[in-house]
């Protein structure tokens, strides 16, 4: 039995209510709580910094459920990171840059929603010029690496505005969680 923290990093805009991100988070909670201890945070609803820090200390795995806005996480999720990822608790100074992470026994996973179509990745003639999903979010992986955490394979839903296939996304999420968590 693992301790799993799921963070919904959605930030509401008039054109983005966050229903898909919440649906995916709810699916994860119902799937994972059968065999694990699960805690959640919905950043849009507010949070207390010290409580969030304790959730990280408690967690074996942290899952970030978030849309990608302009090739990164929403501003509220970035603010959350700035406020919660504390020096001396999550990382410290080190002789070699990036080697001071204190969360070395923890893993993380990104579960992402993109308006970009899947074909935009892995193809040199498309927008991401042959880069993979993991390449496109390398900056997010480096944040977690700085804390000492180890990655689990990311999950992604593509083309979510123009072509939302909710049932397909939920089914693929189930398979992904089974695969990476060995259920």
C-alpha positions in Angstrom: 0.0 0.0 0.0 1.4 3.3 -1.1 0.7 6.9 0.0 -0.4 8.9 -3.1 -0.9 12.6 -3.4 -2.9 13.8 -6.4 -2.7 17.5 -7.2 -5.2 19.1 -9.6 -3.3 22.1 -11.0 -6.1 23.4 -13.2 -6.6 27.1 -13.2 -10.1 28.2 -14.3 -10.6 30.6 -17.2 -13.8 31.5 -19.0 -12.9 29.1 -21.8 -11.5 26.4 -19.5 -13.8 25.3 -16.7 -11.6 22.3 -15.7 -14.2 19.6 -16.0 -11.9 17.2 -17.7 -9.0 17.6 -15.3 -11.4 17.1 -12.4 -12.9 14.0 -14.1 -9.5 12.5 -14.6 -8.5 13.3 -11.0 -11.8 11.7 -9.7 -11.0 8.6 -11.8 -7.5 8.4 -10.3 -8.8 8.7 -6.8 -11.5 6.0 -7.2 -9.0 3.7 -9.0 -6.1 4.2 -6.5 -7.9 4.3 -3.2 -8.8 0.7 -3.4 -5.2 -0.4 -2.7 -3.6 2.8 -1.5 -3.9 5.8 0.8 -4.8 8.8 -1.3 -4.8 12.5 -0.4 -5.7 15.3 -2.8 -5.3 19.0 -3.4 -7.3 21.1 -5.8 -5.1 24.2 -6.1 -8.0 26.4 -7.5 -9.8 25.9 -4.2 -6.9 27.2 -2.1 -4.4 25.5 0.2 -2.3 25.9 3.3 1.4 25.8 2.6 2.4 23.8 5.7 -0.4 21.2 5.1 0.8 20.8 1.5 4.4 20.3 2.6 3.3 17.6 5.0 1.4 15.9 2.2 4.6 15.7 0.2 6.5 14.3 3.2 3.8 11.7 3.6 3.5 10.7 -0.1 5.4 8.0 -1.8 4.0 9.1 -5.2 2.9 12.6 -6.3 0.6 12.8 -9.3 0.1 16.2 -11.0 -3.1 16.4 -12.9 -2.9 19.5 -15.0 -3.6 21.1 -18.3 -0.8 22.5 -20.3 -1.3 26.2 -21.0 1.3 27.8 -23.4 3.6 24.8 -23.0 3.7 24.8 -19.3 1.6 24.5 -16.2 -1.0 27.1 -15.2 0.2 30.1 -13.2 -1.5 28.8 -10.0 0.4 25.5 -10.1 3.6 27.4 -10.6 2.8 29.6 -7.6 2.0 26.5 -5.6 5.4 25.1 -6.4 7.1 28.4 -5.5 5.3 28.5 -2.1 5.4 24.8 -1.2 8.8 23.6 -2.4 10.7 24.9 0.6 14.5 25.1 1.0 15.6 22.8 3.8 12.5 20.6 3.5 12.4 19.7 -0.3 16.0 20.7 -1.3 19.2 22.1 0.1 22.4 23.5 -1.3 24.9 21.1 -2.8 28.4 21.1 -4.2 27.0 20.2 -7.6 24.0 22.1 -8.9 20.7 20.2 -8.8 22.1 17.5 -6.5 20.5 18.8 -3.3 17.0 17.3 -3.5 15.7 15.8 -0.3 12.7 13.9 -1.8 14.9 11.0 -3.1 12.6 8.2 -2.0 9.6 9.6 -3.9 8.2 9.2 -7.4 6.0 11.5 -9.4 3.8 11.3 -12.5 2.4 14.0 -14.8 -1.1 13.5 -16.1 -1.7 16.2 -18.7 -4.4 17.6 -20.9 -3.3 19.3 -24.1 -5.2 21.0 -26.9 -2.4 19.9 -29.1 -3.1 16.8 -31.2 -1.1 13.7 -30.5 0.3 13.8 -34.1 2.1 17.0 -33.2 4.6 15.0 -31.3 7.2 12.4 -32.5 7.1 13.7 -36.1 9.8 15.9 -37.5 7.4 17.7 -39.8 4.9 18.6 -37.1 4.9 21.4 -34.5 7.1 19.8 -31.9 9.7 18.9 -34.6 10.0 15.3 -33.6 10.1 15.9 -29.9 8.3 13.4 -27.7 5.8 14.3 -24.9 8.5 13.9 -22.4 10.8 16.2 -24.3 8.1 18.9 -24.5 7.8 18.8 -20.7 11.5 18.4 -19.8 11.4 21.7 -17.9 8.7 20.2 -15.6 10.7 17.0 -15.1 13.8 19.1 -14.2 11.8 20.8 -11.4 11.0 17.4 -9.8 14.6 16.1 -10.4 15.8 19.2 -8.5 13.8 17.9 -5.6 15.3 14.5 -5.9 12.1 12.7 -7.1 12.1 10.0 -9.8 9.7 10.0 -12.7 7.0 7.6 -13.7 5.9 7.6 -17.3 3.6 10.6 -18.0 0.0 10.2 -19.2 -1.5 12.6 -21.6 -4.9 13.4 -23.2 -4.6 15.2 -26.5 -6.8 17.5 -28.6 -9.1 17.9 -25.6 -10.8 21.1 -26.8 -11.5 20.3 -30.4 -12.0 16.5 -30.0 -12.7 15.5 -26.4 -13.0 11.7 -26.1 -13.7 11.5 -22.4 -14.4 7.7 -22.3 -11.3 7.0 -24.3 -9.2 9.2 -22.0 -10.6 7.5 -18.9 -10.0 4.0 -20.3 -6.4 4.9 -21.3 -5.8 6.4 -17.8 -6.9 3.1 -16.2 -4.5 1.2 -18.4 -1.7 3.6 -17.7 -2.1 3.5 -13.9 -2.2 -0.3 -14.0 1.0 -0.4 -16.1 3.1 2.1 -14.1 1.9 1.0 -10.7 1.9 -2.7 -11.5 -1.7 -3.3 -10.4 
